[in-house]
Amino acid sequence: MPSMRETAGGAALSAQAAAERLSVGLGPRSYDILVGPGLIARAGALIAALPEPPKRVAIVTDAHVAELHLAALERALADAGIVFEAFVVPPGEASKSFASFERLCEALLAWGLERKTWLVALGGGIVGDLTGFAAAVLLRGLEFVQIPTSLLAQVDSSVGGKTGINTAAGKNLVGAFHQPRLVLADTDALASLPRRELLAGYAEVAKYGALGDEAFFAWLEEHGSHVVEGDAAAQMRAVAVSCRAKAAVVAADEREAGQRALLNLGHTFGHALEAETGYTGALLHGEAVAIGMVMAFDLSVRLGLCPAEDADRLRRHLAAVGLATDLSDLPQVDWDAERLLGHMRKDKKVQDGRLTFVLVRGLGQAFVAREVAEDQVRALLVETIAASGLGRLAVG
């Protein structure tokens, strides 16, 4: 794992950029989320202003993000007098593996990690999950800061303290709840994202409207195209509203004993689709969540819970911004209902051997369902595969 130079010195930055400050209320572990432009350039000063700030930090990033944003973060830390070292991991889901996690931990320990050293995650959700898990377990727990650079990470994975890595059995099955000290969602970083990455993140934005805020969903129907086309004001509002919604849920249910499970709308189906494609990058998490939400709405319609017009409205909006809404829009895979069900049975939300889904009574009206008959899920999968013209229809 290549490492970059260590440096220190300089005065704290004085430049102030407009940003919205939100709070995740967790008592003594509460922390702020800042949303706005120019936050990477201010990161050193913002970290130094926290109670008992670090004198030394380890930055974890990936090779793609390092080219774009690492130098700016290094300058900000140096100007704030914070000593740093950067650790660069390969991009992609493969870095959320036991092997990559071990290499990162060994590199950090060899560098000379101490209990008052903080970790800084600079990157998308993969880097954030990996770094957060390392912070949770190294030296029995270190402070860390999230600086998410993808839309998906800014609106979802950087907030709430879920950390972890993947296993052969499924996604995020090894991890810990470990809250950051600060989240800096620099909306300027979104300008460097390919359209596909922006769209993948947008699926998580749309999720907040679909599960609990129909008014926000209506705003997205009017302005969602502006978000994915790079309009700075639309992006800032989308990120801020999404973070505010997630912060409220996390504050009420930090460890997903109840309400927080609603944030998994589309994820039981989506994680199964990801597992079936092997986490190769052929299917991004947000792309899987988009079609997973469509399937969750379709299952809700099948069960007589949700008006068909609401499912159609979700499908139309996701398609209008350019997201997949049908299996035929995804990579060419020999989809199989039984294999997908097998992945779902390994989902973290399974209880007493029963599948758990987030279903809806309409747009903005999500709830957790633990009594869905597996035959109903199987029938939906068979029907969806048949409609796509892909895969095998055998169900036994």
N, C-alpha and C positions, 0 to 999 in steps of 0.2 A: 504494500500500500504506500504509494508515494506520499511524501510529506513536504510541506512548504516552510518557508523561513519563519523564525521567531523574532519578534521585535517588540519594542515598547517606546513610550514617550509621547510628548505632544500634549497640547491643551484640549479640553473638551470642546466639541463643536458648539457654536452658538447659533448657527442658522436654524430657523424654525420653519417647518413645513406644515401646512394645514393637515390635520389628522383628526379622526374621530376616536375618542377614548371610550371603550366599553369595559365592563368589569364582570369577571366570573366570581360570584359570591360564594366562597367556601371557607368562611371564617378566617382563621389565621393563615390559611393557604390560598386566600383570594389573590387574584392577579388581574392585570389589565391586558386588554387586547387593543392595540393601536392600529387603525386602518387609515391609510392615506398614502400620498406620494412621498418619496425621498426618505423613507424610514431606514433603509440600509445605510445611507450616508450619515444618519444620526444615531445609528445603533450603539456606538461606543458611549456617547453621552447619555443615552437613555438607560443603558445597562448600569453605567456608573452612578446614576441617580437613584438606583434602587437601594433599599436598606441592606446593609452589609454586602456591598458589591464585591465581585471577585477581583483579584489582582491578576489572575491568570485564567485563560480560557482555552479550550480545545474546540476548534471549529470542525464540524463534520459536514462534508458536502459531497456532491458527485462531480464527475469529470465535466459534464456539460454545464452545470450551474457554476462551477469554479471559473470557467472561461468567461462567463457573463458578469458575475457578481462578487467573486471572492476578493478581488483587488479593492473594491469600494468598501467592503466590510473590514478588511485589514487596515485600510487607512483610518476608518472610523474608530477602530479599537486602539490603534496606535495614538491617535490624537487624544484619546481619553486616558492614555497612560496604562492601558491594559495589555499585558503580555499575552501572546497567542501562538498557537501552532495549528496548522490546518491539516486535516486528514481527509484524503480524497478517495471515495469508493467508486466502483464502476456504476454507471447508471442502469436502471432497470430493476425489475422484481427479484432478480437473482441475488441482489444485495440484501434482500430480506430473508436470508437463509442462516442456518446455524453456522455454516462455514464462514460466511462473510462477517457475521456477528462475532465469531471467535477471533478472526483476524483483526477486526476493529478494536476489540477489548485488549488483545495482546499488544497492539501498537500503542494504545493509550497508556497502558501500564508501563510499557518499556520507555515511553517518553518521560514518565515520572509524575503521573496523575496523583493529586493529593485530594483530601476530603473537601478543601475549600476551593478546588478547581471547579469551574463550571463548564458544561458542554453547551455549544451553540449549534443548533441544527439549521443549516442554510440549504434549502432545497425544497423539493416536493414532499409528498406524503411518505414515500419510501425512506428518504433520508430522515424525516421527522420521526417516523415509527422506530427506525433502527437506532437513532441517537437517543430518543426518549427511553427505550428499553435499556440501552447501555447505561444511561444516567440512573435508571431505577435500580440497577443491580451492582454496578461497579462500586467498590468500597462501601457496599450496603446502602448506597443512595447518594446521588450528587444533584445539585441544582442544575437546571438547564433552561435555555431560552429557545423558543421557536421563531425562526425567520422564514416563513413559508414563501416560496417563489412561484408556485403554481396556483391557479385558481382553485383547484380541488383542495389543496392543502390549506389555503387561506380560509375557505368557508367550512372546512370539515375537520380534517385530521389533525391540524395544529392546535385545535381547541378541545379541551375536555380531558386530556391526560391519558387517552388510550395509546399504549405503545405495544410493539410486538414484532414478531417475525413469522414467516410462513413455515409450514412443514409439508411433507409429502401428503399428509392426510387432509390438509386444507389451509386456508388463509387465516393469518393472525391467531393461530391456535396456541401460540406460546407468547406470553407478554405480561404486562403489569399495568395497573393504573398508577400513573406518576405524573402529577401536574407540573407544568412549566412555571417559571417565575414571571415570564413576560412573553407575549406574542406580538410580533411586529409584522403586520401584513402590508408590505410595501406594494401599493397598486401599480407603481411604475414598472415593477418586475413583470407584470402581465404583458407588457408590450413586446417582450422577448419570446413569448410562447408561440409555438406553431398553432394554427387554427384547430388542429385536432386536439391538442392539449387543452385549449380554451373550451372547446365543446365538451370534453370529458369533465372538466370542472363545472361547467354550466349544468350538467345533469344533477349535481349535488345542490346547486342553487335552486333549481326547479323543485327539487325534493322538499325544500322547506315550505314552499307554497302548497305543494300537493298534499303534504301531511297535516298542516295545521294553520295555514294562512291563505285563504282563497283570495283575499284582497291583494296580497303580494303576488300570487299567481296571475291575477288579472293584470297587474303592473308588468309582469314579465311577458305576458302575451303582447303587450304594446311595445315594450322596450327591450325584450330579450335579444333581439337581433343586434341592437346597439351594444349590448354587453359583449357578444362574441365578435363584433366587428371592431372592438377596441375603443369605444367611447369611454373616456376616462371618468366622467361623472356617473354614467350608468354603471360602470364597473364598481366604482366606490360605493354606490348605494347598494348594489347587489351583495357585495362582500359584507358591508356593515349590517344590513338587515339579516343576512344569513348568520353572521357571528352573534348578533344579539339574540336570535332565536336559539342558537345552540347553547349560548352562555346561560340562558334562562333554564333550559332543560338540564344542563349539567349541574347547575346550582341546586336544583330540586332533587336530582337523582344521580349523584356522581358515579356510582358503581353499577348502574343499569339494573336496579332492582324492580323498576316499574316503567315510569314515563320515558326514560332515556331510550328504551328499546324502540320507541316510535321512529327514532332517527335511522333505523334499519329498513325503512320502506324501500322495497326493491332489492335489498341486499341478499335475502335468502336465495332468490332466483339468480341474482347477479353473481354472487360468489360461486354458485354451481357452474355458471357459464364460464367464469374465469378459470376454475379448476379444470374444466373439460378442455380448455385451450392450452393448459399447461403453463400459464404465467409467462408466456414467451414474448409478450408485447404485441402480439397479434390482436389482442383485445384489451383495451385499457379499462381500468376500474370504472371510470365514469361512464364509458360506453356500455359496460355490463349493467351498471345501475340503471341506466336509461331504459334499456329493454326489460330489466327486472321490474321496474316500476310499472311499465305497461302490463307485464304479466300479472303483477299483484292487483292492479285494477281489473284486469280481465277475470282473475279468479274471484274477486269481489263481486263482479257482475254475475258470474256463473253461480255463485252461492246466494244470489238474490239480495245482496247487501248494498249494492251501489248502482245508481242509474247508468245505463249504457252510454248516455250522452256525456257523462263526466269522464268515462274512460276514453271516449272518442275525442273529447276536448284535450285531454292530456296527450294522447297520441298525435293529434294535429299540431300541437304546440312544439313538442319535441322534434317532430319531422320538419316543421317550419324553420327551426334554427339550424337543422342539419344533423340531428342525432338519429341513431338507429332506433327503429321502433318494431322491427321484425327480425326474426332469426336469419332471413335471407339477406339482411343488411350486414350481417356479421361475417367473420372469416368462414370460408368453406370448410365446414366440419361435419362429420358423420354423426349428427346429433342423435342421441338415444335417450328415451325417457327414463329407462331404468338406471342408466349411468348418472344422469342428472339427479335423480332421486337419491342415489347412493351418495353423491356429494352433499346433498341437503341433510342427510342423516348425520353427517359429521359436523354440521354447523354448530357454532358455540351456543346458539339459542335453543337447541334441542333440550327438552325436559322430559324425563321419564320415558325416553325413547320416542316421544312425539314431536313432530315438526312444529316449529313456531313461525308464524308469518305476521307481518304487519299488513293488515287489510284496511279497507276504507269504506265508509258509508257515503262518500262523495268527496269532491275536491275539498281539501282542508279538514277532513274528518277521519283521521287515521286512528286505528286501535290495534292492540296486540291480540292475536287469535291463537290459542293453543289447542283448539279442538277441531282443527280442519282434518277431515278424513283424507288419508293418503290417496285413496282412489280418485277423489276429486282433483287432487294435484296431478296425479298421473294422467287423468283424462285431459286436463288442460295442456299438459306437456305434449301428449300425443297429437292433440288438435293443432297446437302451435307449430309443431314440427311438420305435420302434414301440410299446413297452409304455406309453409316456407318452401316446400318442394325439396327439402334437404333431409338427410338423416334416414334412420331406420325406424319403422313404426312399430316393431315388435315390442310388446310390453311384458313379456314373461321370460 
